[in-house]
Amino acid sequence: MEENFIFDTLKRIGSTCREQLAWLVGRIEGPALGTDEWRHLLNELRIFAMSSAGAPSSGLEVWPIDLKELPREIVVSSKTLRAALQKAQYGILYAVLDVLERVARRQRVMLRQHWVAGWDQKRKRYLLGVAPEKDTFRDAVLRGVTRCVLEHGHLLKECQASAKLKPGRKRKDEPKPMQAVCGKLFVARKQTQLYCSGACLSRTLTRKKRARKIGRTRRAMVHTKRRSRAGATR
């Protein structure tokens, strides 16, 4: 693997757990990928796994990547990579998405690791590591995700803002659709952040304001009707 590609990739994915978690989420919520872009993303994942402290064995540097993990016809027919992964329901990235969605929904996450205690001759100490003969590219990536989640998983959220309404008028006889939510994964800047973007925040505040206005108008109409009925009975 070329040094320039490794250096550029490390700049993109970041050096801290928070930066790497945001990079993962951004890639998954990003546009769908073609075959070449898919190969590029898996190579980025390899560097992400290798950059995790003590995560993968050195053999992962030459670990083969199977492009059939996500069929091209599923990728190109989806608007986002997340939608493609949800259709496919298998592969390394789907396992990553499953972990991220569970964390964002505050569900329990079960992870299988092949940890071993090995003797370090230089330090004269036992150190926690991974059994090289049992290590896989998939496990190494998930270890990197686990490390990011343990440090900043509390900031990973799923936007609950109301989804943007589709343009165009609805027919009078058309049933009112269920109120959908944005549902986008994002890494919050702080614990109190609830929405993934300023647009979602603005849309939510506008709808709440409109709902309060409609509620006040309806209460005023009910009050007026009651007063008129009371006056008519006198």
Helices and strands as residue ranges (DSSP letters): H 3-13, H 17-28, H 35-51, G 58-62, G 67-69, H 72-76, H 81-88, H 92-104, E 115-120, E 125-130, G 132-134, H 137-152, G 153-155, E 156-158, E 185-187, H 198-233
